[in-house]
Amino acid sequence: MSSIEWLQYWYLSQCNDHWEHRYGVRIQSLDNPGWIVRIDLRGTALAGRPFKNVKSGEPVNHIGLDGVQNWFSCERQGDEWVGACGPLLLETICDVFREWAGEA
């Protein structure tokens, strides 16, 4: 199962008729270009769990000559887990979250 599929099941497992109305998972595009994933940890088993930031490469404001931006960054921001990446690395940041969450 891909990490994006796994994230769908993780989200569903948090839904209890309360959590999904107040918190959730947001996936948006960035203008770098790229993606940002925000996962609210409040009310989950991951809420107080520390996360060691992960980073690779640097975002740029244009597409490189090869058409790919190979960068990503994942961190805790208060009660949220936040992953951002280039346009082809959405699965990579979902992998990072899955690996961390799977240890809980």
N, C-alpha and C positions, 0 to 999 in steps of 0.2 A: 504494500500500500504506500502511495506517495505521502510525503509530509503534508501536502495540501489536503489530501483526503483525510489523513489523520487529524488535522486541525478541525475539519468539519465534525468529526466524531467527538473531539475534545470539547468543542463548543456545545454540541448537543448534550454532552454529559453534564455541563454546567447549568443547563436550562432547568429551572425548578419552579417556573411560573412567577418568579420574582427577579432573579439575577438578569435574565435576558431583557427585562423591561428597563433596567437601570444601567446595566453594564454591557459588555460585549466585546466583539472583535470588529475592528475597522481596517479595511484594506483600501488604500487610495493610491492614485498615481501621483508622481512628483514631476515637476517641470525640468528636472536635470537632464534627461528623463530618468524615471525609475519608479520605485514603489516604496510605500511606507505602510507598515502593519502595526497597529496599536491594539494590544490585548489587555483589557482591564482585569487585574488579578484580584480585585476585592471580591470577597465571598467565595474564593476558590482555595484549594489546598496549597496553592502557590503564593498566596498573599504575602506571607512574611519571609519567604525563602530568598536568600541572597542570590544574586546573579553576577557573574564576572563578565564585564563588558567584553565584546568581541568586535574586532574591526579589521578590515582588509581593504587596502587601496583608499583612494580619495575620490569623492564625486567631483565632476567637472560640469560646466554649463554648456557642453556641446558633446555630440557623439564623436568618438574617436575615429581615426581613419579606417579601423576595422569594423566600425559600426556597433561596437560593444563597449559598455562601461562595466568593467569588472571590479566593482567596489561593493562593500556592504558594511553595515554597522548595526550591532544589537546591544541594547542596554536596558537597565531599569530606570524609569523616570517616575519616581514616587510610586504610586499604586499601579503603574502600567509597565508592561514589557513592550519595548519599541524596537522594531527592526526596520531599517531602510536599506535600499540596494539599487543597483543599476537595473535596467529593464529586463534582463534575462536571468536575474538571480533571486526571484521571488521564492522559488523552491528552496534555495540555499538558506534564506533566513527562516523559513518554516522548518527546515532541518534543525537549525540551531535551537529554536523554541522547543521542538519535539524532543530533542536530546535532553535539554534542561528539564522539561516538564516530566519526562519519563523517569527521571531520577527521584521525583517526589514520592 
